[in-house]
Amino acid sequence: MAVIACSAISAQQVTDFRQPGDVIRLEIKFDGTDAAKIKQVMISFGKQGSGPSADQVGFNTSFGNNEGWVPQSAPLTFHVEATVPANIASGDYILSVNAQAENGRTSYTSGDQFQLPTFHIRNDRKFTAPKIFVTERRP
């Protein structure tokens, strides 16, 4: 019975797709000796694996939060939002957090310094580069 429950949860996560226009809302908290020195954060999402598929030529493979650097919303806490853009390639995206302190900056990546599942993005928009033919024109 437990194995079946685990399989159902895994299958459900795979079908949880974000689409262009969806807003991803995150709460980011810091803890530790210098946590209070963090003054602002910025987030970005990067596609895992290779670039866009052949039917999404020129689509972006990364995007970030809407407002740039975001100040604290509460002590040691930041609320950040990112809108999935219209020109994003389908795929799995991981979160990175850039933190600006009083006298320095550091970066954190999901799977390394913190754990957060990947964001599955599905974009139904397509663009396949058409064939091109070029010949020299003579006067």
C-alpha positions in Angstrom: 0.0 0.0 0.0 2.8 2.5 0.8 4.5 1.8 -2.5 1.3 2.6 -4.4 0.9 5.9 -2.4 4.5 6.9 -3.3 3.9 6.2 -7.0 0.8 8.3 -7.0 2.6 11.2 -5.4 5.4 11.0 -7.9 3.0 10.9 -10.8 1.1 13.9 -9.4 4.2 16.0 -9.2 5.1 15.3 -12.9 1.6 16.5 -14.0 2.0 19.8 -12.0 3.0 22.0 -14.9 3.4 25.8 -14.8 2.5 27.7 -17.9 3.3 31.1 -19.3 1.6 33.8 -17.2 1.6 31.7 -14.0 3.0 33.4 -11.0 5.5 31.5 -8.7 5.4 32.9 -5.2 8.2 32.1 -2.8 9.1 32.8 0.8 12.8 32.8 1.4 14.2 32.8 5.0 17.8 33.0 6.2 19.2 31.6 9.5 22.7 31.8 11.0 25.3 34.1 12.3 25.2 36.7 9.4 21.6 36.1 8.3 20.6 39.6 9.5 23.1 41.1 7.1 21.1 40.0 4.1 19.4 43.1 2.8 17.9 42.0 -0.5 17.5 39.0 -2.8 16.9 38.2 -6.4 15.8 34.9 -7.9 16.3 33.1 -11.2 15.1 29.9 -12.8 17.3 27.9 -15.2 16.3 25.1 -17.4 18.0 21.8 -16.7 19.7 19.9 -19.5 20.0 21.1 -23.1 18.5 24.2 -24.6 15.1 24.5 -26.2 13.7 21.7 -28.3 13.7 22.0 -32.1 10.1 23.2 -32.1 10.9 26.1 -29.7 13.8 27.6 -31.5 14.9 30.9 -29.9 12.8 30.5 -26.7 14.4 31.5 -23.4 15.8 28.9 -21.0 15.9 31.2 -17.9 13.9 33.9 -16.2 13.9 35.8 -13.0 11.7 37.6 -10.5 9.5 40.5 -11.6 10.9 43.3 -9.5 14.7 42.8 -9.5 16.3 43.1 -6.1 13.7 42.6 -3.3 14.1 44.0 0.2 13.0 42.1 3.4 9.3 41.7 4.0 9.9 40.6 7.6 13.0 40.0 9.7 15.2 37.5 7.9 12.4 36.8 5.4 11.8 37.8 1.8 8.7 37.4 -0.4 9.5 37.1 -4.1 7.4 36.5 -7.1 8.2 35.5 -10.7 5.9 35.3 -13.7 6.6 32.5 -16.2 7.2 34.4 -19.4 5.4 33.8 -22.7 8.7 32.9 -24.6 10.0 30.3 -22.1 11.0 26.8 -23.4 9.2 23.8 -21.9 11.3 21.8 -19.4 12.3 21.4 -15.8 13.7 24.5 -14.1 15.7 24.9 -10.9 15.7 27.9 -8.6 18.7 30.0 -7.8 18.7 32.7 -5.1 21.2 35.6 -5.1 21.5 37.3 -1.7 23.0 40.8 -1.3 24.5 41.5 2.2 25.8 44.7 3.6 29.4 44.0 2.3 29.1 41.0 0.1 26.9 38.8 -2.0 26.3 35.0 -2.3 24.3 32.6 -4.4 22.3 29.5 -3.4 21.0 26.8 -5.8 18.2 24.3 -5.3 19.6 20.9 -4.8 22.9 22.3 -3.4 22.3 24.7 -0.5 18.6 24.1 -0.1 16.0 21.6 -1.3 13.0 22.6 -3.5 11.5 20.4 -6.2 12.1 21.5 -9.8 9.4 23.5 -11.5 7.9 21.8 -14.6 7.1 24.3 -17.2 5.0 23.5 -20.3 4.7 26.0 -23.0 2.3 25.1 -25.9 3.7 27.8 -28.1 6.0 26.5 -30.9 8.4 27.9 -33.5 10.3 25.6 -35.8 12.9 27.5 -37.9 11.7 27.2 -41.6 14.1 26.3 -44.3 15.8 29.2 -46.0 17.1 29.6 -49.5 19.5 32.4 -50.5 20.9 33.1 -54.0 22.9 35.9 -55.3 21.1 38.4 -57.3 23.0 39.9 -60.2 22.1 43.2 -61.8 
